[in-house]
Amino acid sequence: MQGRYAYFADNATSNAFEVWAISSSTPIRVGQANLALAPCAEQVQGNFVYIVECNTTSYLEIFDVSNPSAPLRASLSTLNGTSSNMSGIAVSGNYAYVVNNGTSTAFEIWDVSNPYAPVRASQNNLLAAGWGIAVSGKYAYMVNANPTNGFEIWDVSSAVNPVRVSSR
């Protein structure tokens, strides 16, 4: 949710991306668009919604929602995760951070300073399958799916050369 709108990526058969006005006690769907694949995670920042989609291929799909009644696909980029388990996304500043909980344990950083033409800045390997991610300042915090209660902290002050600083 952001402002007066809620954004939903529905992984039903329609693979619908929906925009709902929530400024009154009765929410109203004001916009809708099709997704390339079923969504796994999403993040809203400014006028853009960043969606990680997964199936046999994984995508980073970005929608421009500056006109909520007509969401526009800004871009569709293929992620390098080797399974259908892209599981987390965080957007901070000009970068989108994506983790994979499948067999590839991928941690990708994308330069999204131009959401219409995102560029992969780096791809890294986690120690274990990533489940969720949060970014604060120059650090990315990732929860691992296995081992239980595991996590990693990465210094992402250099998007092209992030460094693991801690793990548990």
C-alpha positions in Angstrom: 0.0 0.0 0.0 1.1 3.5 -0.6 -0.9 6.7 -0.1 -4.6 6.2 -1.2 -3.9 3.0 -3.1 -3.3 -0.7 -2.5 -1.5 -2.7 -5.1 -2.1 -6.5 -5.4 -0.4 -9.0 -7.5 -2.8 -11.9 -7.7 -1.3 -15.3 -8.5 -4.6 -16.8 -9.6 -5.0 -18.0 -13.2 -5.4 -14.5 -14.5 -2.1 -13.4 -13.1 -3.7 -10.0 -12.5 -2.0 -6.9 -11.1 -4.7 -4.8 -9.5 -4.8 -1.2 -8.2 -7.4 -0.4 -5.5 -8.5 3.0 -4.2 -8.6 2.7 -0.4 -9.4 6.3 0.6 -13.0 5.4 1.6 -14.5 2.7 3.7 -15.4 0.8 0.5 -12.3 -0.1 -1.6 -12.8 0.3 -5.4 -10.7 -1.4 -8.0 -9.5 1.4 -10.3 -7.0 -0.4 -12.5 -5.8 -3.8 -13.6 -3.1 -5.3 -15.9 -1.9 -8.7 -16.8 1.4 -10.1 -15.3 3.8 -12.2 -17.3 3.9 -14.9 -14.7 2.6 -15.7 -11.2 3.9 -13.2 -8.6 6.0 -14.2 -5.7 6.8 -10.8 -4.0 6.3 -7.1 -4.6 7.5 -3.8 -3.4 6.1 -0.3 -4.0 8.3 2.8 -4.3 7.1 6.1 -5.6 5.1 5.7 -8.8 6.4 2.2 -9.5 5.6 -1.3 -8.3 8.3 -3.9 -8.5 7.1 -7.5 -8.8 9.2 -10.7 -8.7 7.5 -13.3 -10.7 8.3 -17.0 -10.8 7.5 -20.1 -12.7 10.0 -22.1 -14.8 11.5 -18.7 -15.6 11.7 -15.8 -13.1 11.2 -12.1 -13.9 11.5 -8.7 -12.4 8.4 -6.8 -13.8 8.1 -3.1 -13.1 4.8 -1.2 -13.4 4.4 2.5 -13.7 1.3 3.4 -11.6 1.5 7.2 -12.0 -2.0 6.8 -13.5 -3.6 4.3 -11.1 -6.5 3.6 -13.5 -4.1 2.5 -16.3 -1.0 0.7 -14.8 1.7 0.5 -17.5 4.3 -2.2 -17.7 7.5 -0.2 -17.6 9.8 -3.3 -18.1 10.2 -7.0 -17.9 13.6 -8.4 -17.1 14.7 -12.1 -16.7 16.2 -13.0 -13.4 19.0 -15.5 -13.1 17.5 -17.6 -10.4 17.6 -21.2 -11.6 14.3 -22.3 -10.0 10.8 -21.0 -9.7 11.4 -19.7 -6.2 12.3 -16.0 -6.4 11.0 -15.1 -2.9 11.9 -11.6 -1.8 12.4 -8.1 -3.1 13.4 -4.9 -1.5 13.8 -1.6 -3.3 15.9 1.2 -1.9 17.0 4.3 -3.7 18.1 3.3 -7.3 18.4 -0.4 -6.6 16.1 -3.5 -6.4 17.5 -6.4 -4.3 16.1 -9.9 -5.1 16.7 -13.2 -3.3 15.9 -16.8 -4.4 15.0 -19.6 -2.1 15.4 -22.3 -4.7 18.4 -24.3 -5.8 20.4 -21.3 -7.1 20.5 -19.3 -3.8 20.9 -16.2 -6.0 21.0 -12.7 -4.6 20.7 -10.2 -7.4 21.0 -6.4 -7.3 19.4 -4.4 -10.1 20.0 -0.7 -11.0 16.4 0.6 -11.4 17.3 4.3 -11.7 15.5 4.0 -15.0 12.6 1.6 -14.3 12.0 1.4 -18.1 15.4 -0.1 -18.6 16.7 -1.8 -15.4 20.2 -3.2 -15.5 21.6 -6.1 -13.4 24.4 -4.6 -11.3 25.5 -7.9 -9.7 24.6 -11.5 -9.0 25.9 -13.2 -5.8 25.4 -16.5 -4.0 23.9 -16.8 -0.6 25.2 -19.4 1.9 21.7 -20.9 2.0 18.3 -20.3 0.2 17.1 -16.8 0.8 13.6 -16.3 2.0 13.2 -12.6 2.7 15.2 -9.4 2.4 15.2 -5.9 3.9 17.6 -3.0 3.1 18.5 -0.2 5.5 21.3 2.2 4.7 24.2 0.4 3.2 23.2 -3.1 4.5 20.9 -5.8 3.1 19.5 -8.3 5.6 18.5 -11.7 4.3 16.7 -14.4 6.1 17.7 -17.9 5.0 15.1 -20.6 4.5 17.6 -23.2 5.7 19.1 -23.5 8.3 16.3 -22.5 10.6 16.6 -18.9 11.8 19.7 -18.3 9.6 20.4 -15.0 8.1 23.1 -13.0 6.2 24.1 -9.4 6.3 25.7 -7.8 3.2 27.3 -4.4 2.7 25.7 -3.2 -0.5 27.3 0.2 -0.6 28.8 -1.0 -3.9 26.0 -2.5 -5.9 28.4 -4.1 -8.3 30.6 -5.6 -5.6 28.5 -6.3 -2.4 30.3 -8.0 0.5 28.9 -10.5 3.0 29.8 -9.1 6.4 28.0 -11.5 8.7 26.1 -14.8 8.6 24.4 -17.0 11.2 
